Amino acid sequence: MSNRSAQAAAYALCCALSAGSAGTGCANEAPAQGKPKPVLPPYDLLRPTDGLPAPQPRDADFRRGISLGLFVSSQEDEIRKPLYKQFLDEIKDHGASDIELVVRWSQTDVSAIEISPHSTESVDDDLLTWVMDEASERDLRVFLMPILDVEDRSMGRWRGTLAPADWDRWWWSYQRFIMHYARLAGGHKASLFSVGSELLSTEQQSDRWRALIADVRKVYSGQLTYSANWDHFEPVSFWDALDVVGITGYHELAAQAAVEPARATVGPSDEALLKGFAPFTHRLRSWAMAEGHRYLFTEVGYPAQAHAAMRPWDYRISGPADPLLQLRCYRALFKTFHDDPRLTGLYMWNWFGEGGLEDATYTPRGKPAAKVLEHWYRGSMSPADRALRAAQLQSKKAGRPITALPKSAD
């Protein structure tokens, strides 16, 4: 997803609430005054999973993932840590087995050769590793995904169009960036690590990538992936050096945005959304079968906005929230991929912010789409996994955490 740093900057405006506050509201996510509140028919609000098939059963290796945004602007631990604990608990309660943590360094423009932490958008290591450890305590596997941002995001310039003045010096700086996080991932037992994301202009430099991957494996023993842009996964020249193919899932599902007559919204039909998946899924599945690959979605999601199906990658907020269209996109995603035998997991973007029906951002938090996610993740578990989750919830309420069931319960 291009220009992710702009989204992070928008979320960074989130007002830091005290631990005793009722929610985690963000000033930039509040609906504009005078705009109509979203109106959902009771059927869609109360029964968002009606008509969905039972999810395909998956084994414990399947990554039922949700991305957790590390965007709380406060630097005070007594404010930010309770919020992240709350988010982690909610992610776990929705049936997730994995979380994704996106971290970023930046360079000034596409021709720059120096990559370094950003003064406001790079998460400090102490907080990052604390969240990783908190996730592990909840039996949530961690996927750490470093992303390179380009500060000059003028037209046609983003990390996919890098053209550094000196490739040798750029690769030295990039390796420093990736190895920093690879060591953190290894030291805090992350389950999955990405060596890069959407660096289209580098993807034919196979020798460079293979050397980097070999160095990462010296300090990190988990699985490795690379996050390819949804329309540029075939040209990646080093898939065989990794453990699983990673792809973003922001392809277009509809040619037009939803219209907004009066207080309701009308968008593409369920059938149209399913047809919208067809070109991408045919291309992906044909390629994966021919090459012998399995794949996961490193990011996939839909903003609760009228353009969710037409431009899923567009994080900019415009117009009133449309949680019903977001719901239909989630339903179409589930119908298309829940039984795909080559899909090894996915990470929904993104669990952060106040959420709710008036929130127009990507988060499914407090929206009907979250019910589809829970239906998929909980429904695809084995009976033993479901029993363990239920026991963990009960033990959490009683203050006696458990990590495994007695054998008689299996």
C-alpha positions as a Markdown table, in Angstrom:
| # | Residue | x | y | z |
|---|---|---|---|---|
| 1 | Met | 0.0 | 0.0 | 0.0 |
| 2 | Ser | 1.8 | 3.2 | -1.1 |
| 3 | Asn | 2.2 | 6.3 | 1.0 |
| 4 | Arg | 1.5 | 4.4 | 4.2 |
| 5 | Ser | 3.4 | 7.0 | 6.2 |
| 6 | Ala | 0.7 | 9.5 | 5.4 |
| 7 | Gln | -1.9 | 7.2 | 7.0 |
| 8 | Ala | 0.4 | 6.8 | 10.0 |
| 9 | Ala | 0.7 | 10.6 | 10.2 |
| 10 | Ala | -3.0 | 10.9 | 10.2 |
| 11 | Tyr | -3.4 | 8.3 | 12.9 |
| 12 | Ala | -0.6 | 9.9 | 14.9 |
| 13 | Leu | -3.0 | 12.8 | 15.6 |
| 14 | Cys | -4.9 | 10.4 | 17.8 |
| 15 | Cys | -5.6 | 12.2 | 21.1 |
| 16 | Ala | -4.0 | 10.2 | 24.0 |
| 17 | Leu | -6.7 | 9.5 | 26.5 |
| 18 | Ser | -6.1 | 8.6 | 30.1 |
| 19 | Ala | -6.3 | 5.0 | 31.2 |
| 20 | Gly | -9.7 | 5.6 | 32.8 |
| 21 | Ser | -11.3 | 7.0 | 29.6 |
| 22 | Ala | -14.1 | 5.1 | 28.0 |
| 23 | Gly | -12.6 | 4.9 | 24.5 |
| 24 | Thr | -9.6 | 5.6 | 22.4 |
| 25 | Gly | -11.0 | 8.4 | 20.2 |
| 26 | Cys | -9.0 | 10.2 | 17.6 |
| 27 | Ala | -9.6 | 13.8 | 16.9 |
| 28 | Asn | -9.0 | 13.4 | 13.1 |
| 29 | Glu | -11.4 | 10.4 | 13.0 |
| 30 | Ala | -14.5 | 12.3 | 14.4 |
| 31 | Pro | -17.3 | 12.8 | 11.9 |
| 32 | Ala | -17.6 | 16.3 | 10.5 |
| 33 | Gln | -20.3 | 18.4 | 12.1 |
| 34 | Gly | -23.5 | 18.4 | 10.2 |
| 35 | Lys | -22.9 | 15.2 | 8.3 |
| 36 | Pro | -25.6 | 12.5 | 8.5 |
| 37 | Lys | -24.9 | 9.6 | 10.7 |
| 38 | Pro | -24.7 | 6.2 | 8.9 |
| 39 | Val | -27.9 | 4.3 | 8.9 |
| 40 | Leu | -27.7 | 0.5 | 8.8 |
| 41 | Pro | -30.7 | -1.7 | 8.2 |
| 42 | Pro | -31.2 | -3.9 | 11.3 |
| 43 | Tyr | -30.6 | -7.1 | 9.2 |
| 44 | Asp | -27.1 | -6.0 | 8.3 |
| 45 | Leu | -26.4 | -4.5 | 11.7 |
| 46 | Leu | -27.5 | -7.5 | 13.7 |
| 47 | Arg | -26.8 | -10.4 | 11.4 |
| 48 | Pro | -23.7 | -9.4 | 9.3 |
| 49 | Thr | -22.7 | -13.1 | 8.8 |
| 50 | Asp | -26.1 | -14.3 | 7.5 |
| 51 | Gly | -25.7 | -16.4 | 4.3 |
| 52 | Leu | -22.0 | -16.9 | 4.7 |
| 53 | Pro | -20.7 | -20.5 | 4.5 |
| 54 | Ala | -19.0 | -22.2 | 7.3 |
| 55 | Pro | -15.3 | -21.3 | 7.2 |
| 56 | Gln | -12.9 | -23.9 | 5.8 |
| 57 | Pro | -11.2 | -25.6 | 8.8 |
| 58 | Arg | -7.6 | -24.7 | 9.1 |
| 59 | Asp | -4.7 | -26.1 | 11.2 |
| 60 | Ala | -2.9 | -24.2 | 13.8 |
| 61 | Asp | -0.3 | -22.9 | 11.3 |
| 62 | Phe | -2.9 | -20.8 | 9.5 |
| 63 | Arg | -2.2 | -17.1 | 10.3 |
| 64 | Arg | -5.5 | -15.5 | 11.5 |
| 65 | Gly | -3.9 | -12.1 | 11.6 |
| 66 | Ile | -4.9 | -8.5 | 12.5 |
| 67 | Ser | -2.5 | -5.6 | 12.2 |
| 68 | Leu | -2.2 | -3.5 | 15.4 |
| 69 | Gly | -1.5 | 0.2 | 14.7 |
| 70 | Leu | 1.2 | 1.6 | 16.9 |
| 71 | Phe | -0.1 | 5.1 | 16.4 |
| 72 | Val | -0.9 | 6.4 | 19.9 |
| 73 | Ser | 0.8 | 9.8 | 20.0 |
| 74 | Ser | 1.4 | 10.1 | 23.7 |
| 75 | Gln | 4.9 | 9.1 | 24.9 |
| 76 | Glu | 3.6 | 8.4 | 28.4 |
| 77 | Asp | 3.6 | 4.7 | 29.2 |
| 78 | Glu | 0.8 | 5.1 | 31.7 |
| 79 | Ile | -1.4 | 6.3 | 28.8 |
| 80 | Arg | -0.3 | 4.3 | 25.8 |
| 81 | Lys | 0.4 | 0.9 | 27.4 |
| 82 | Pro | -3.1 | 0.4 | 28.7 |
| 83 | Leu | -4.5 | 1.3 | 25.3 |
| 84 | Tyr | -2.3 | -1.3 | 23.5 |
| 85 | Lys | -3.2 | -3.9 | 26.1 |
| 86 | Gln | -6.9 | -3.2 | 25.4 |
| 87 | Phe | -6.3 | -3.5 | 21.7 |
| 88 | Leu | -4.4 | -6.8 | 22.1 |
| 89 | Asp | -7.2 | -8.2 | 24.3 |
| 90 | Glu | -9.8 | -7.3 | 21.7 |
| 91 | Ile | -7.8 | -8.8 | 18.8 |
| 92 | Lys | -7.4 | -12.0 | 20.8 |
| 93 | Asp | -11.1 | -12.1 | 21.6 |
| 94 | His | -12.0 | -11.8 | 17.9 |
| 95 | Gly | -10.3 | -15.1 | 17.2 |
| 96 | Ala | -7.0 | -13.9 | 15.9 |
| 97 | Ser | -3.9 | -16.1 | 16.4 |
| 98 | Asp | -1.4 | -13.5 | 15.0 |
| 99 | Ile | -0.8 | -9.8 | 15.0 |
| 100 | Glu | 1.2 | -7.7 | 12.6 |
| 101 | Leu | 3.3 | -4.8 | 13.8 |
| 102 | Val | 4.5 | -2.3 | 11.1 |
| 103 | Val | 7.6 | -0.3 | 11.8 |
| 104 | Arg | 9.1 | 2.3 | 9.6 |
| 105 | Trp | 12.3 | 4.3 | 8.8 |
| 106 | Ser | 12.4 | 6.8 | 6.0 |
| 107 | Gln | 14.5 | 8.5 | 3.3 |
| 108 | Thr | 14.0 | 12.1 | 2.1 |
| 109 | Asp | 13.2 | 11.3 | -1.6 |
| 110 | Val | 13.5 | 8.5 | -4.1 |
| 111 | Ser | 17.1 | 9.5 | -5.0 |
| 112 | Ala | 18.3 | 9.5 | -1.4 |
| 113 | Ile | 20.9 | 7.0 | -0.2 |
| 114 | Glu | 20.5 | 7.4 | 3.6 |
| 115 | Ile | 17.7 | 5.6 | 5.5 |
| 116 | Ser | 17.2 | 6.4 | 9.1 |
| 117 | Pro | 14.5 | 6.5 | 11.9 |
| 118 | His | 11.9 | 9.2 | 11.4 |
| 119 | Ser | 11.6 | 11.7 | 14.2 |
| 120 | Thr | 7.8 | 11.1 | 14.7 |
| 121 | Glu | 6.8 | 8.1 | 12.7 |
| 122 | Ser | 9.3 | 5.5 | 13.9 |
| 123 | Val | 8.3 | 3.6 | 17.0 |
| 124 | Asp | 10.8 | 3.5 | 19.8 |
| 125 | Asp | 12.4 | 0.0 | 20.3 |
| 126 | Asp | 11.3 | -0.2 | 24.0 |
| 127 | Leu | 7.7 | 0.2 | 23.2 |
| 128 | Leu | 7.9 | -2.1 | 20.2 |
| 129 | Thr | 9.5 | -5.0 | 22.1 |
| 130 | Trp | 7.1 | -4.4 | 25.0 |
| 131 | Val | 4.1 | -4.8 | 22.6 |
| 132 | Met | 5.7 | -7.9 | 21.1 |
| 133 | Asp | 6.2 | -9.5 | 24.6 |
| 134 | Glu | 2.6 | -8.6 | 25.6 |
| 135 | Ala | 1.3 | -10.3 | 22.4 |
| 136 | Ser | 3.3 | -13.4 | 23.2 |
| 137 | Glu | 1.9 | -13.5 | 26.7 |
| 138 | Arg | -1.6 | -13.7 | 25.0 |
| 139 | Asp | -0.4 | -16.5 | 22.7 |
| 140 | Leu | -0.5 | -14.2 | 19.7 |
| 141 | Arg | 2.2 | -14.8 | 17.2 |
| 142 | Val | 4.0 | -11.7 | 16.0 |
| 143 | Phe | 4.7 | -10.7 | 12.4 |
| 144 | Leu | 7.2 | -7.8 | 12.3 |
| 145 | Met | 7.1 | -5.8 | 9.0 |
| 146 | Pro | 9.6 | -3.0 | 8.4 |
| 147 | Ile | 8.4 | -0.5 | 5.8 |
| 148 | Leu | 10.5 | 2.2 | 4.1 |
| 149 | Asp | 8.8 | 5.5 | 3.7 |
| 150 | Val | 9.7 | 8.3 | 1.3 |
| 151 | Glu | 9.1 | 11.7 | 2.7 |
| 152 | Asp | 8.7 | 13.4 | -0.7 |
| 153 | Arg | 5.5 | 11.8 | -1.9 |
| 154 | Ser | 4.9 | 14.1 | -4.9 |
| 155 | Met | 3.1 | 12.6 | -7.9 |
| 156 | Gly | 4.5 | 9.2 | -8.9 |
| 157 | Arg | 7.1 | 9.1 | -6.2 |
| 158 | Trp | 7.0 | 6.5 | -3.5 |
| 159 | Arg | 9.0 | 3.5 | -2.3 |
| 160 | Gly | 8.1 | 1.6 | -5.4 |
| 161 | Thr | 10.0 | 4.0 | -7.6 |
| 162 | Leu | 13.3 | 4.3 | -5.8 |
| 163 | Ala | 16.2 | 5.5 | -7.9 |
| 164 | Pro | 19.1 | 6.2 | -5.5 |
| 165 | Ala | 22.1 | 8.2 | -6.7 |
| 166 | Asp | 24.3 | 5.3 | -5.4 |
| 167 | Trp | 22.8 | 1.9 | -5.2 |
| 168 | Asp | 25.8 | 0.5 | -3.2 |
| 169 | Arg | 25.4 | 3.1 | -0.5 |
| 170 | Trp | 21.6 | 2.7 | -0.5 |
| 171 | Trp | 21.8 | -1.1 | 0.0 |
| 172 | Trp | 24.2 | -0.6 | 2.9 |
| 173 | Ser | 21.7 | 1.7 | 4.5 |
| 174 | Tyr | 18.8 | -0.5 | 3.8 |
| 175 | Gln | 20.6 | -3.5 | 5.3 |
| 176 | Arg | 21.3 | -1.5 | 8.4 |
| 177 | Phe | 17.5 | -0.8 | 8.7 |
| 178 | Ile | 16.4 | -4.4 | 8.1 |
| 179 | Met | 19.0 | -6.0 | 10.3 |
| 180 | His | 18.1 | -3.7 | 13.2 |
| 181 | Tyr | 14.6 | -5.1 | 13.2 |
| 182 | Ala | 15.6 | -8.7 | 12.3 |
| 183 | Arg | 17.7 | -8.7 | 15.6 |
| 184 | Leu | 14.7 | -7.5 | 17.5 |
| 185 | Ala | 12.4 | -10.1 | 15.9 |
| 186 | Gly | 14.9 | -12.8 | 16.7 |
| 187 | Gly | 15.4 | -11.7 | 20.3 |
| 188 | His | 11.6 | -11.5 | 21.0 |
| 189 | Lys | 10.6 | -14.6 | 19.2 |
| 190 | Ala | 8.6 | -13.1 | 16.3 |
| 191 | Ser | 7.0 | -15.9 | 14.2 |
| 192 | Leu | 7.3 | -14.0 | 10.8 |
| 193 | Phe | 9.5 | -11.3 | 9.5 |
| 194 | Ser | 9.4 | -9.3 | 6.3 |
| 195 | Val | 12.6 | -8.3 | 4.6 |
| 196 | Gly | 10.9 | -5.6 | 2.6 |
| 197 | Ser | 7.6 | -4.1 | 1.3 |
| 198 | Glu | 6.6 | -2.9 | -2.2 |
| 199 | Leu | 10.1 | -1.9 | -3.4 |
| 200 | Leu | 9.3 | -2.5 | -7.0 |
| 201 | Ser | 12.4 | -0.9 | -8.6 |
| 202 | Thr | 14.7 | -3.2 | -6.6 |
| 203 | Glu | 12.9 | -6.6 | -7.1 |
| 204 | Gln | 15.1 | -7.7 | -10.0 |
| 205 | Gln | 18.3 | -7.1 | -8.0 |
| 206 | Ser | 18.3 | -10.8 | -7.0 |
| 207 | Asp | 21.8 | -11.0 | -5.7 |
| 208 | Arg | 21.4 | -8.1 | -3.4 |
| 209 | Trp | 18.2 | -9.5 | -1.9 |
| 210 | Arg | 19.6 | -13.0 | -1.5 |
| 211 | Ala | 22.6 | -11.7 | 0.4 |
| 212 | Leu | 20.4 | -9.7 | 2.7 |
| 213 | Ile | 18.1 | -12.7 | 3.3 |
| 214 | Ala | 21.1 | -14.8 | 4.2 |
| 215 | Asp | 22.3 | -12.2 | 6.7 |
| 216 | Val | 18.8 | -12.0 | 8.2 |
| 217 | Arg | 18.8 | -15.8 | 8.7 |
| 218 | Lys | 21.9 | -15.5 | 10.8 |
| 219 | Val | 20.1 | -13.5 | 13.5 |
| 220 | Tyr | 16.5 | -14.6 | 13.0 |
| 221 | Ser | 15.2 | -18.2 | 12.9 |
| 222 | Gly | 11.5 | -17.7 | 12.2 |
| 223 | Gln | 9.8 | -17.6 | 8.8 |
| 224 | Leu | 10.6 | -14.9 | 6.2 |
| 225 | Thr | 8.5 | -13.2 | 3.7 |
| 226 | Tyr | 8.5 | -10.1 | 1.4 |
| 227 | Ser | 5.4 | -8.0 | 0.9 |
| 228 | Ala | 4.8 | -7.5 | -2.8 |
| 229 | Asn | 2.4 | -5.0 | -4.2 |
| 230 | Trp | -0.9 | -6.7 | -5.3 |
| 231 | Asp | -0.2 | -5.9 | -9.0 |
| 232 | His | 3.6 | -6.7 | -8.9 |
| 233 | Phe | 4.1 | -10.1 | -7.4 |
| 234 | Glu | 5.3 | -12.0 | -10.5 |
| 235 | Pro | 8.5 | -9.9 | -11.1 |
| 236 | Val | 10.0 | -10.6 | -7.6 |
| 237 | Ser | 13.1 | -12.5 | -8.4 |
| 238 | Phe | 13.9 | -14.1 | -5.0 |
| 239 | Trp | 10.7 | -15.8 | -3.8 |
| 240 | Asp | 12.6 | -19.1 | -3.6 |
| 241 | Ala | 14.9 | -17.7 | -0.9 |
| 242 | Leu | 11.9 | -17.0 | 1.4 |
| 243 | Asp | 9.4 | -19.2 | 3.2 |
| 244 | Val | 6.2 | -17.8 | 2.0 |
| 245 | Val | 5.0 | -15.3 | -0.7 |
| 246 | Gly | 3.6 | -12.1 | 0.8 |
| 247 | Ile | 1.1 | -9.9 | -1.1 |
| 248 | Thr | -0.9 | -6.8 | -0.2 |
| 249 | Gly | -4.6 | -7.1 | -1.0 |
| 250 | Tyr | -5.7 | -3.7 | -2.1 |
| 251 | His | -6.8 | -4.5 | -5.6 |
| 252 | Glu | -9.9 | -2.7 | -7.1 |
| 253 | Leu | -13.2 | -4.5 | -6.7 |
| 254 | Ala | -15.5 | -1.9 | -8.4 |
| 255 | Ala | -15.2 | 0.7 | -11.1 |
| 256 | Gln | -17.2 | 3.3 | -9.2 |
| 257 | Ala | -17.6 | 4.6 | -5.7 |
| 258 | Ala | -20.9 | 4.2 | -3.8 |
| 259 | Val | -23.3 | 7.0 | -4.1 |
| 260 | Glu | -24.8 | 8.7 | -1.1 |
| 261 | Pro | -28.5 | 9.6 | -1.5 |
| 262 | Ala | -29.8 | 11.4 | 1.6 |
| 263 | Arg | -28.9 | 9.4 | 4.7 |
| 264 | Ala | -28.2 | 5.9 | 3.2 |
| 265 | Thr | -25.5 | 4.6 | 0.9 |
| 266 | Val | -25.8 | 2.4 | -2.2 |
| 267 | Gly | -22.8 | 0.6 | -3.4 |
| 268 | Pro | -21.9 | -2.3 | -5.7 |
| 269 | Ser | -23.9 | -5.5 | -5.1 |
| 270 | Asp | -22.5 | -8.5 | -3.4 |
| 271 | Glu | -22.4 | -10.3 | -6.7 |
| 272 | Ala | -20.5 | -7.4 | -8.3 |
| 273 | Leu | -17.9 | -7.4 | -5.5 |
| 274 | Leu | -17.4 | -11.1 | -6.0 |
| 275 | Lys | -16.9 | -10.6 | -9.7 |
| 276 | Gly | -14.5 | -7.8 | -8.8 |
| 277 | Phe | -12.2 | -10.3 | -7.1 |
| 278 | Ala | -12.1 | -12.6 | -10.2 |
| 279 | Pro | -9.3 | -11.0 | -12.3 |
| 280 | Phe | -6.9 | -10.7 | -9.4 |
| 281 | Thr | -7.7 | -14.2 | -7.9 |
| 282 | His | -7.3 | -15.9 | -11.4 |
| 283 | Arg | -4.0 | -14.1 | -11.9 |
| 284 | Leu | -2.7 | -15.0 | -8.4 |
| 285 | Arg | -3.8 | -18.6 | -8.3 |
| 286 | Ser | -2.6 | -19.4 | -11.8 |
| 287 | Trp | 0.8 | -18.0 | -11.1 |
| 288 | Ala | 1.1 | -19.6 | -7.6 |
| 289 | Met | 0.1 | -23.0 | -9.0 |
| 290 | Ala | 2.5 | -22.7 | -11.9 |
| 291 | Glu | 5.4 | -21.7 | -9.6 |
| 292 | Gly | 4.4 | -24.0 | -6.7 |
| 293 | His | 3.9 | -21.1 | -4.2 |
| 294 | Arg | 1.7 | -20.6 | -1.2 |
| 295 | Tyr | 0.9 | -17.1 | -0.2 |
| 296 | Leu | -0.5 | -14.9 | 2.6 |
| 297 | Phe | -1.9 | -11.4 | 2.6 |
| 298 | Thr | 0.5 | -9.2 | 4.5 |
| 299 | Glu | -2.2 | -6.4 | 4.5 |
| 300 | Val | -5.8 | -6.5 | 3.4 |
| 301 | Gly | -8.6 | -4.2 | 4.3 |
| 302 | Tyr | -11.3 | -1.7 | 3.3 |
| 303 | Pro | -12.0 | 1.8 | 4.7 |
| 304 | Ala | -15.5 | 2.4 | 5.8 |
| 305 | Gln | -16.0 | 4.9 | 3.0 |
| 306 | Ala | -17.9 | 5.2 | -0.3 |
| 307 | His | -14.6 | 4.4 | -2.2 |
| 308 | Ala | -13.8 | 1.3 | -0.3 |
| 309 | Ala | -14.4 | -1.1 | -3.2 |
| 310 | Met | -13.1 | 1.3 | -5.9 |
| 311 | Arg | -9.9 | 2.3 | -4.2 |
| 312 | Pro | -9.2 | 0.0 | -1.2 |
| 313 | Trp | -5.7 | 1.4 | -0.9 |
| 314 | Asp | -6.9 | 5.0 | -0.5 |
| 315 | Tyr | -6.7 | 5.9 | 3.2 |
| 316 | Arg | -7.8 | 9.5 | 2.8 |
| 317 | Ile | -11.1 | 10.3 | 4.6 |
| 318 | Ser | -13.8 | 12.0 | 2.5 |
| 319 | Gly | -17.5 | 12.0 | 3.2 |
| 320 | Pro | -19.5 | 10.2 | 5.8 |
| 321 | Ala | -18.7 | 6.7 | 7.1 |
| 322 | Asp | -20.0 | 3.8 | 5.2 |
| 323 | Pro | -19.7 | 0.7 | 7.4 |
| 324 | Leu | -22.2 | -1.2 | 5.3 |
| 325 | Leu | -20.0 | -1.1 | 2.2 |
| 326 | Gln | -17.0 | -2.1 | 4.4 |
| 327 | Leu | -19.1 | -5.1 | 5.6 |
| 328 | Arg | -19.9 | -6.2 | 2.1 |
| 329 | Cys | -16.2 | -6.0 | 1.1 |
| 330 | Tyr | -15.3 | -8.2 | 4.1 |
| 331 | Arg | -18.0 | -10.7 | 3.1 |
| 332 | Ala | -16.8 | -10.9 | -0.5 |
| 333 | Leu | -13.2 | -11.3 | 0.8 |
| 334 | Phe | -14.3 | -14.2 | 3.0 |
| 335 | Lys | -16.3 | -15.9 | 0.3 |
| 336 | Thr | -13.4 | -15.7 | -2.1 |
| 337 | Phe | -10.6 | -16.8 | 0.1 |
| 338 | His | -11.7 | -18.7 | 3.2 |
| 339 | Asp | -11.4 | -22.1 | 1.4 |
| 340 | Asp | -8.4 | -21.2 | -0.8 |
| 341 | Pro | -5.9 | -24.1 | -0.2 |
| 342 | Arg | -2.9 | -22.0 | -1.1 |
| 343 | Leu | -3.7 | -19.2 | 1.3 |
| 344 | Thr | -1.7 | -19.6 | 4.5 |
| 345 | Gly | -3.0 | -16.6 | 6.3 |
| 346 | Leu | -3.9 | -12.9 | 6.2 |
| 347 | Tyr | -3.5 | -9.8 | 8.3 |
| 348 | Met | -6.5 | -7.4 | 8.3 |
| 349 | Trp | -5.6 | -3.7 | 8.3 |
| 350 | Asn | -5.9 | -2.3 | 10.9 |
| 351 | Trp | -7.1 | -2.4 | 14.6 |
| 352 | Phe | -6.7 | 1.1 | 16.0 |
| 353 | Gly | -8.7 | 4.1 | 17.1 |
| 354 | Glu | -12.2 | 4.5 | 18.5 |
| 355 | Gly | -14.0 | 2.7 | 15.7 |
| 356 | Gly | -17.7 | 2.4 | 15.6 |
| 357 | Leu | -20.3 | 3.2 | 13.0 |
| 358 | Glu | -19.3 | 6.8 | 12.5 |
| 359 | Asp | -15.6 | 6.0 | 12.0 |
| 360 | Ala | -14.6 | 6.1 | 8.3 |
| 361 | Thr | -11.2 | 4.5 | 8.7 |
| 362 | Tyr | -10.0 | 1.0 | 8.0 |
| 363 | Thr | -10.5 | -0.4 | 11.5 |
| 364 | Pro | -13.3 | -3.0 | 11.8 |
| 365 | Arg | -13.4 | -2.2 | 15.6 |
| 366 | Gly | -17.0 | -1.7 | 16.7 |
| 367 | Lys | -18.3 | -2.2 | 13.1 |
| 368 | Pro | -20.3 | -5.0 | 11.5 |
| 369 | Ala | -17.2 | -6.1 | 9.5 |
| 370 | Ala | -15.7 | -7.3 | 12.8 |
| 371 | Lys | -18.4 | -10.0 | 13.0 |
| 372 | Val | -17.3 | -11.4 | 9.6 |
| 373 | Leu | -13.7 | -11.5 | 10.8 |
| 374 | Glu | -14.7 | -13.3 | 14.0 |
| 375 | His | -16.9 | -15.7 | 12.0 |
| 376 | Trp | -13.9 | -16.6 | 9.8 |
| 377 | Tyr | -11.2 | -16.8 | 12.5 |
| 378 | Arg | -13.2 | -18.6 | 15.2 |
| 379 | Gly | -15.0 | -20.8 | 12.7 |
| 380 | Ser | -11.9 | -22.1 | 11.0 |
| 381 | Met | -10.3 | -23.3 | 14.3 |
| 382 | Ser | -10.2 | -26.9 | 15.2 |
| 383 | Pro | -12.4 | -28.0 | 18.1 |
| 384 | Ala | -9.3 | -28.3 | 20.4 |
| 385 | Asp | -8.2 | -24.7 | 19.5 |
| 386 | Arg | -11.7 | -23.4 | 20.2 |
| 387 | Ala | -11.8 | -25.2 | 23.5 |
| 388 | Leu | -8.4 | -23.7 | 24.4 |
| 389 | Arg | -9.6 | -20.2 | 23.5 |
| 390 | Ala | -12.7 | -20.6 | 25.6 |
| 391 | Ala | -10.7 | -21.8 | 28.6 |
| 392 | Gln | -8.2 | -19.0 | 28.2 |
| 393 | Leu | -11.0 | -16.4 | 28.3 |
| 394 | Gln | -12.5 | -18.0 | 31.4 |
| 395 | Ser | -9.1 | -18.2 | 33.1 |
| 396 | Lys | -8.4 | -14.6 | 32.2 |
| 397 | Lys | -11.6 | -13.5 | 33.9 |
| 398 | Ala | -10.6 | -15.5 | 36.9 |
| 399 | Gly | -7.1 | -14.2 | 37.0 |
| 400 | Arg | -5.5 | -17.7 | 36.3 |
| 401 | Pro | -4.0 | -17.6 | 32.8 |
| 402 | Ile | -3.4 | -21.0 | 31.0 |
| 403 | Thr | -1.6 | -21.8 | 27.9 |
| 404 | Ala | -2.7 | -25.4 | 27.3 |
| 405 | Leu | -5.7 | -27.7 | 28.0 |
| 406 | Pro | -5.5 | -31.0 | 29.8 |
| 407 | Lys | -5.2 | -33.9 | 27.3 |
| 408 | Ser | -8.6 | -35.1 | 28.2 |
| 409 | Ala | -10.1 | -31.9 | 26.8 |
| 410 | Asp | -8.9 | -32.5 | 23.2 |
